[in-house]
Amino acid sequence: MSRPLLMIPGPIEFTDEVLAAMSLPSPSHVAPEFIAVFGHALKDLRAVFLADESHQPFVIAGSGTLAMDSAIANVVEAGDKVLVVNTGFFSDRMADICRRYGAEVDSLDAAAPGDTLSAEQVAVQLEKADYDLVTITHVDTSTGVLTDVQGITAAAKAAGALVVVDGVCATAGEAMPQQAWGVDVYLTASQKAIGVPPGLALLVASPAALDKWRQRRTPVASYYSDWGYWLPIMNAYEGLSPAYFATPAVNLVLALAVSLRQLLDEGMDAIFARHQLMSDAVKAAIGAMGLGQVPTASAHAAHTLTCPRYPQGVDATMLGYVRDGGAILAGGLHPDIKGDYFRIGHMGAVSRADVLATLGAVESGLRRAGYALEPGIGLAAAQALLG
Ligand SMILES: *Cc1c(COP(=O)(O)O)cnc(C)c1O
């Protein structure tokens, strides 16, 4: 392959089968064949989120930010008290969205970029007020921090709050049995570990989330996001009958159907294990190269991306050299430490070969940037794990 690998935290490398679906002649959104594909994709989406028929999937044209906006627009009303478990850039965005819909927002902030918050810390905060909703960023893409969704959700439920989880950089990469953990709205976007080009907002809502929406005292302030329009559409597609509210992104839905099938054929547990292995290999290699990482402990480092700190004397110029070596990486995103680190995405259908090629490009990029590095030292550490 002559083009560089796209190893950023989304969009990612997509499978050939997914890309082929993107290039099919666009079907009518009410053609029986398309309805059947969409209806099946909705069922598969539940399976990928590990939730049963009691949970409602939504597939809406838009990015991950729309998925966040849609979740909050529907389950939050003006005056609701929201606790944002804040681990970085995307938690700040969630807090802004909640404020936009009139919520009273408390942000419980991780001590520093790279830190997370424990279920115990959240439980202490939950005693201080009567929260209607708790939001969690499963993996904060700006720091590579993984947060304890299971523990925090349990604490929030015990306090009687609904839980919305931003899984945009986690879903289908990090273990996340939505129903078993009791998450009320779990949301993501197509272009991350789900493995479909950007353009679909994906949400799965629990019965409690739907109840909260049904019992609203006020209309949903976002016209496009209103579940009142989307619920009949999703039900119609699943029931194999035509319906229209706003034109679905038909080719993206075809590609989603292919990708969800590929995920389920591999099996969710196998996918989580593969992400863990690729992540361990990348992190071992980065350590062997002598670079630190943004997460302050490996126990809360994400498995979908790695955030290495630049070594002394090296800066973002290095990313151009890595690109010349065959891999496109991302720069820093967290405003407080933006220039100190870079990000390697390794989610989706990422293979052993992709990881080794990327690490080879990182080694050559570092050396070209003037960092003294024994060639192959990182690759050897990765291969020790990958076999
Ligand atoms: C990428 C990302 C988003 C935003 O998704 P867009 O598709 O860029 O709107 C939100 N939250 C997290 C955790 C992300 O990684």
The ligand as an SDF file (V2000), in Angstrom:
LIG
                    3D

 15 15  0  0  0  0  0  0  0  0999 V2000
  -14.4250   12.1540   18.5890 C   0  0  0  0  0  0  0  0  0  0  0  0
  -15.1530   12.3230   19.8700 C   0  0  0  0  0  0  0  0  0  0  0  0
  -16.2960   13.1270   19.9760 C   0  0  0  0  0  0  0  0  0  0  0  0
  -16.8000   13.9920   18.8710 C   0  0  0  0  0  0  0  0  0  0  0  0
  -17.1590   13.3030   17.7430 O   0  0  0  0  0  0  0  0  0  0  0  0
  -17.3260   14.0990   16.3730 P   0  0  0  0  0  0  0  0  0  0  0  0
  -17.6980   13.0030   15.4300 O   0  0  0  0  0  0  0  0  0  0  0  0
  -16.0000   14.7140   16.0790 O   0  0  0  0  0  0  0  0  0  0  0  0
  -18.3720   15.1070   16.5500 O   0  0  0  0  0  0  0  0  0  0  0  0
  -16.9480   13.1690   21.1970 C   0  0  0  0  0  0  0  0  0  0  0  0
  -16.4980   12.4860   22.2490 N   0  0  0  0  0  0  0  0  0  0  0  0
  -15.4070   11.7180   22.1890 C   0  0  0  0  0  0  0  0  0  0  0  0
  -14.9700   10.9770   23.3870 C   0  0  0  0  0  0  0  0  0  0  0  0
  -14.6890   11.6180   20.9950 C   0  0  0  0  0  0  0  0  0  0  0  0
  -13.6070   10.8530   20.9390 O   0  0  0  0  0  0  0  0  0  0  0  0
  1  2  1  0
  2  3  1  0
  2 14  2  0
  3  4  1  0
  3 10  2  0
  4  5  1  0
  5  6  1  0
  6  7  2  0
  6  8  1  0
  6  9  1  0
 10 11  1  0
 11 12  2  0
 12 13  1  0
 12 14  1  0
 14 15  1  0
M  END
$$$$
